[in-house]
């Protein structure tokens, strides 16, 4: 979709009941654009999965176009035996274009315990170093895959490098996080798809 525009406030909520399975995607990429308003846009996602429920949250990429300013917040609340597959993909700028400012925060709570709380700010006006060796190191696509399975509580994943710019890490509790930086959206999707397939085997 073309938007959110500057000044917009979007909110999406999904609530998965006990024993239910829900797969959510999107028809096209989300394109953050500057608007007539000079204020930043806000996009809030709230996901809740009860015990025994399962959610696959697999939207298309979020593209930060030049001149845009967007704050994305994704909050996930899971029951102790809930399952989750969550993919986030962010592309900084369109072809041959500098990015706008993008700030993205992801929090995960399982059984009322915070397992993950991280924030990434990129683009014009973001804190210094975001594009340096300790940040994106010149890459223009960044993404992550968050997997929650009850069995990870007793058999956590093993930390490993999945390739250039990609790593798998266990999280406290029954969760694992794949983080990827890539040259473009195509490479990013390929690496994330490969990582997701490895959990299906």
N, C-alpha and C positions, 0 to 999 in steps of 0.2 A: 504494500500500500504506500502511496505518497503521503507521508506524514509519519509521526507528528510534526507539526509546524511550530515555530517559536510561539510560546504562550499556551500551547495545547496541554491538556491534562487527560491522559488516557488511563483506564484501569481495566484489568482483566482478572477475573476470579474463576477458579475451578475447584470444586469440592467433590472428592471421590469417597463414596460411602463404603462401609465394611463389605468386603467381598466383591466389590465392583472393579472393573478394569476399564480404563479410559485412555484412548490415544488421541492426542490433539496435535495438529500441524497447522500450516498456513498455506494459502494458495500462492503467495509470492513473497519476495523480500519486503522488509519494512525500510523505508527511506526517510531518514530524518533530514528535514529541510529548514532553511531559515523562513520565517514568516513575517508578516507585517508588524507583529508585536516584537519588541526587542527582548522580551523575557525568554527564559529557557523553557523548553518543553519537558514534561514529566510523563513517564510511562511506568505504571506500577502493576506488577503481576503478583497475585497472591494464590498460592496453590496449597490445598489441604487434602491429605489422604489419611483416611481412618485405618485402624488395625485391619489387616487382611486385604486392604485395597491396593490397587496398582495404577500408576499413572505414567504414561509416556508423553513427555512434553517436548515436541520436536518441531519448533517453528523454523521458518526459513531465516536467512541472514538479516541482520540489522546493519544498514549502511549509513555511515555518518558523512553526509555531504558537506561541502565547503560552506562555511557561514552558519551552520546549524549549531545548536547547543541543546543537548538532551541528557537528562538524568533518568536512568533506568534502574528500578529497584525490583528484585525478584525475591519474594519471601516464600519459603516452603516449610510447611508444618506437617510432620509425618507421625503416625502412630508407631508403636514399637515394632509391629510386624508388617508395616507397609512396605511397598516396593516402588522404586522410582527409577526412571530413565529421563534425564533432563539434558538437553543440548542447547548451548548458547554459541552463536557465531556473530562476530562483529567485524565489519569491514570498514577501514578508515579511508574514506574518500572514494569517489567514483574513478573511472579510468583517467589517469594523468591529472588528478585533482588532489589538493591537500584536504585533509579531513576537517570537519568541524570539531567542536569539543564534545566529547562523550564521556560520561561518568556512569559506571555500571557497578551496582552492588548486588551481591548474591548472598543470602543467608539461608541456612538449613538447620532446622531443629527436629530432633527425633525424640519422641516421648518427653517433650518439654526440656530437652537438653540441647544447647547450641553445639552443633558439630562443625559448622563452617560459617564464617562471616568475613567476606573479603570484598574489596573495592578496587576498581581500576579506573584511572582517569587518563584520557588520551587527548591529543590534539591541541590546538591553539588555546593558550591560557591554562592548560593543565600544569600541575606541579612539574618542576624540572626533572629531567632524567627519564621520563616515560618512554622516550625513544632511544635511550642509551643501552649499553650492554646489559645492565641489570633490569631493563624493561623489555621493550619489544625489539630492540636492536635493529631497527630499520624495517621490520616486517610490517605489512599493512593489513593483516588478517589475524585475528586472535579468537580462540574458542575454547570451550570446555565441555566435558561430558561428565555428568554426575550420576553415579550408579549407587542405588541403595538396595541391598538385599539382606534379609535377616541372617542368612548363613555367613555373611562377612563378619558378623560379631564373633564367631568362634574360629573362622578360617579367613582372616584378612588377606587382601591381595598383597602381592610382593611388589615393592617399589621397583620401577624399571624405566629405562629410557626406551621409548617406542620408535625412535628415529630422530632425525634432525629437528629440533624445536618442539619435541613432544615427550611428555613424561606421564607416567601413571604413579599415583601416590595413594596409600591407604589413608582414610580419615578416622578419627575416633568413632567408635561404634561401628555399625554395619554399613559402611559407606566407602566409596572410592572415587577419586577425581582424576580425570585425564585433562591435561592442559596442553594447548598447542598454539604455537605462533607459526605463521606461514606467509609466503610471498603474496598470495591472493586467495580469493574465496574458493576457487576450484581445488587448490591443493589442500586448503583447510578442511573442506568437506571430505575429501578422499581419506585423509588421515583419521578424522573422527569416525567415518564409516568403518574403517578398518578396525579401529579400537572397539567400536560397538559390536562388530562381528566376533571379536575375540571373546566377548562375554557370552556369546550365544552358543559357543562350542562346548 
